[in-house]
Amino acid sequence: MRLTVFGATGRVGHTLVHDAVAQGHEVTAYVRDPQRLGVKHGRLFVKKGSLEDGTAVAEAVRGSEVVVSAIGARDATHAVTVVTQATRAIVAAMKAEGVQRLVTVGAAGLLPHPAGGLTGEHGLPPFLRYAFEDHRNALLVLQESGLDWVVVCPPVMPSGVKTGKYRTAVEALPAGGRQVYPEDVADFTLKVAASNELHRVRVGIVGD
């Protein structure tokens, strides 16, 4: 599989790039600072650029079968639009290049709530407000894009190691789960990207 990864230097994206090339996939990592990637491989192509450069973003997705975005805001203590703006840029590039499948890493707040609306709209802690709003707006971009998208929705992601032990549910957060390691989120996200089973859905994931 040929895939392009945005957010490749983050906690989820870095692991995903490493695992993808190890599994035989051909990966283009689009990053601002290649030195932060720390991964070298014959099947890894690193492209330096910003998401504001539409031409460079289009070049990064050109020829890919799947695009993965693991972009998130590093500081969400104030109003941010990092994920929304990134999603818009990636969607525009994919449409220009005729690439259809996009897998993104979102947040558990994007999952449906039993009372209606999104989980993040019900009793969300104040410190998560801005990050949720950014992810919610990015979800709207995906839903209106016409692309074949999937959003992986983890709750809290503490530092850890890959366990391979996690549970997932379509349009729901598996019962009893409150956290999951980013390495396991990367593992599942890559599996979603490499398969053709899920289409235009949100998937909750928690550690087992």
C-alpha positions in Angstrom: 0.0 0.0 0.0 1.1 3.5 -0.7 0.1 6.0 1.9 0.8 9.6 2.9 1.0 10.5 6.6 0.4 13.9 8.1 1.3 14.5 11.7 4.1 11.9 11.3 6.2 13.4 14.2 3.4 13.1 16.8 2.9 10.3 19.2 0.4 8.4 17.0 1.9 9.4 13.6 5.5 8.5 14.5 4.6 5.0 15.5 2.3 4.5 12.5 5.1 5.5 10.1 7.5 3.1 11.8 5.0 0.2 11.7 3.9 0.9 8.1 7.4 0.7 6.6 8.1 -2.4 8.8 5.1 -4.0 7.3 6.1 -3.4 3.8 4.1 -0.3 3.0 5.5 2.7 1.0 5.1 5.8 3.1 5.4 9.5 2.3 5.7 11.5 5.6 4.8 15.2 5.3 6.5 17.1 8.0 7.7 20.6 9.0 10.9 19.4 10.5 12.3 16.1 9.0 14.9 15.8 11.9 12.1 15.3 14.4 10.9 12.2 12.5 13.8 10.0 13.5 12.9 7.2 11.1 14.9 6.1 8.0 13.9 3.4 5.7 14.1 2.6 2.0 10.3 2.7 1.7 10.0 6.0 3.6 9.9 9.3 1.6 10.1 12.4 3.7 8.6 15.6 2.3 9.2 18.9 4.1 6.5 21.5 4.0 3.7 23.3 5.7 -0.1 22.7 5.4 -0.4 26.3 4.2 1.4 25.3 1.0 -1.4 23.7 -1.1 0.9 22.7 -3.9 3.3 20.9 -1.7 0.4 19.1 0.1 -1.0 18.0 -3.2 2.4 16.7 -4.2 2.6 14.7 -1.0 -0.7 12.9 -1.6 -0.1 12.3 -5.3 -0.2 8.6 -6.2 -1.2 7.5 -2.7 -3.9 5.0 -2.1 -4.7 6.2 1.4 -4.0 9.3 3.4 -3.7 9.3 7.2 -3.9 12.4 9.4 -2.7 12.2 13.0 -2.5 15.9 13.4 -3.4 17.5 16.7 -2.9 20.7 18.5 0.0 20.8 20.9 -1.5 23.5 23.0 -5.3 23.4 23.3 -5.6 25.8 26.3 -7.1 28.5 23.9 -9.1 28.5 20.8 -7.4 26.5 18.1 -8.1 25.6 14.5 -5.1 23.4 13.8 -7.0 20.2 13.0 -9.7 22.0 11.1 -7.3 23.9 8.9 -5.2 20.8 8.3 -8.3 18.7 7.3 -9.4 21.4 4.9 -5.9 21.5 3.3 -5.7 17.7 3.1 -9.2 17.3 1.7 -8.6 19.9 -1.0 -5.3 18.2 -2.0 -6.9 14.8 -2.2 -9.7 16.0 -4.4 -7.2 17.7 -6.7 -5.2 14.5 -7.0 -8.1 12.1 -7.1 -7.3 10.3 -3.9 -10.4 9.0 -2.1 -9.6 7.3 1.2 -8.7 9.4 4.3 -8.2 8.0 7.8 -7.9 10.5 10.6 -7.2 10.4 14.4 -9.9 12.4 16.2 -11.2 12.2 19.8 -13.8 10.2 21.8 -15.9 13.4 22.0 -16.8 13.0 18.4 -18.7 9.8 19.0 -22.5 9.9 19.2 -24.1 10.4 22.6 -27.1 8.4 23.7 -29.0 11.6 24.4 -28.3 13.0 20.9 -25.5 15.0 19.4 -21.8 14.3 20.1 -20.3 13.0 23.4 -18.2 16.1 23.7 -21.3 18.2 23.8 -22.4 16.6 27.1 -20.4 17.4 30.3 -17.1 17.9 28.7 -14.4 19.2 31.1 -13.6 22.9 30.4 -10.0 22.2 29.6 -11.0 20.0 26.6 -13.4 22.5 25.2 -11.1 24.1 22.6 -9.6 20.8 21.3 -13.1 19.3 21.0 -14.4 22.3 19.0 -11.4 22.0 16.6 -12.0 18.3 16.1 -15.8 18.8 15.7 -15.3 21.4 13.0 -12.8 19.0 11.3 -15.5 16.3 11.4 -17.9 18.6 9.6 -15.3 19.1 6.9 -15.0 15.4 6.4 -18.7 14.8 6.3 -19.1 17.4 3.6 -16.1 16.3 1.6 -17.5 13.4 -0.4 -14.4 11.4 0.4 -14.2 7.9 1.8 -13.2 8.8 5.4 -12.9 7.1 8.8 -12.2 8.8 12.1 -10.5 6.8 14.9 -11.7 8.2 18.2 -9.5 7.5 21.3 -10.2 8.9 24.8 -7.2 9.9 27.0 -3.8 8.7 25.6 -1.2 8.4 28.3 2.4 7.5 27.5 2.9 3.8 27.2 4.0 1.0 24.8 2.2 -1.0 22.2 0.2 -3.8 23.7 -1.9 -5.0 20.8 -4.7 -5.3 23.3 -7.5 -2.9 22.7 -11.2 -2.9 21.9 -13.0 -1.0 19.2 -16.6 -0.2 18.3 -18.2 1.6 15.3 -20.0 4.8 16.3 -19.4 4.2 20.0 -16.8 4.0 22.7 -16.4 0.4 24.0 -17.9 0.0 27.5 -15.6 0.4 30.5 -12.7 2.0 28.6 -11.2 5.3 29.7 -7.8 5.4 28.0 -5.6 3.8 25.3 -1.9 4.1 24.5 -1.0 6.1 21.4 1.0 3.1 20.1 -2.1 1.0 20.0 -4.1 3.8 18.4 -1.4 3.8 15.7 -1.7 0.1 15.3 -5.4 0.2 14.8 -5.3 3.3 12.5 -2.9 1.5 10.2 -5.1 -1.6 10.1 -8.1 0.6 9.1 -6.0 2.3 6.4 -4.8 -1.0 5.0 -8.3 -2.6 4.9 -11.5 -1.7 3.0 -14.0 -2.6 5.7 -15.0 0.7 7.2 -16.4 3.7 5.3 -17.6 7.1 6.6 -17.8 6.1 10.2 -16.3 7.0 13.6 -14.7 4.2 15.6 -14.1 4.3 19.3 -11.0 2.6 20.7 -10.0 1.8 24.3 -7.3 -0.2 25.9 -8.2 -3.7 27.0 
